[in-house]
Amino acid sequence: MKTKRVGFILMAVCLLLGWAVGTAAAPPTEEMTTEEWILTPGTAASCPHDFILENADKETVELQLMLGNEPFMQDRIEPNDAKAYGLHHNLTEAMAQGKEVMADDWATVLHTGEKGSLRMYCME
C-alpha cells in the first residue's frame, strides 16, 4: 500500500513539474532583422519600414528625407546622436500636408552635408 502511495505522489510531482516547465518556457519569438547602410556625403538609401539614423561621427550631419518622390523634410543629426523615424507616421503627416504620397511609399534618406557619415538601420 505504501509503495502505491509513493508511486502516486511521484507521478503527481512529475506531472506538476512537467506543467511548470511547459508554462515557464518562453514562447517562440519572431526574429527581427535589420538592414544597415553607411551614408557618406551625396549618398542615399531607401527603406520600406521604420528606421533609425545614427551619427557616430564628430561632425553634424545634414540630410533630406524623401517619401516616395516627394521631399518631406530637412533634418540634421548632431555628433554621437541618433533619431528614430516612423515611416507610417511620416506618411500620414505628409498626406495631411497635401503631399502626393501613397501609404506604401518608401522613405529615402539623402546625406546632403559635406562631411560626416550616417549609419541607417532599416527595421523589418
LINMOSUL-V558446 format. One record per backbone hydrogen bond with DSSP energy under -1.0 kcal/mol. NH is the residue of the N-H (numbers start at 1). CO is the residue of the C=O. Records with the same first field share a line. If there is no record, write none. Layout:
NH->CO + CO
//
This chain:
5->1
6->2
7->3
8->4
9->5
10->6
11->7
12->8
13->9
14->10
15->11
16->12
17->13
18->14
19->15
20->16
21->17
22->18
23->19
24->20
25->21
35->122
37->120
39->118
42->111
43->40
45->109
47->107
51->85
52->121
53->83
54->119
55->81
61->77
63->75
64->110
65->73
66->108
67->70
68->106
70->67
72->65
73->65
75->63
77->61
80->55
81->78
83->53
85->51
90->86
91->87
92->88
93->89
94->90
95->91
96->92
97->93
98->95
99->94
101->99
105->102
107->47
108->66
109->45
110->64
111->43
112->62
113->62
118->39
119->54
120->37
121->52
122->35
123->50
124->33
//
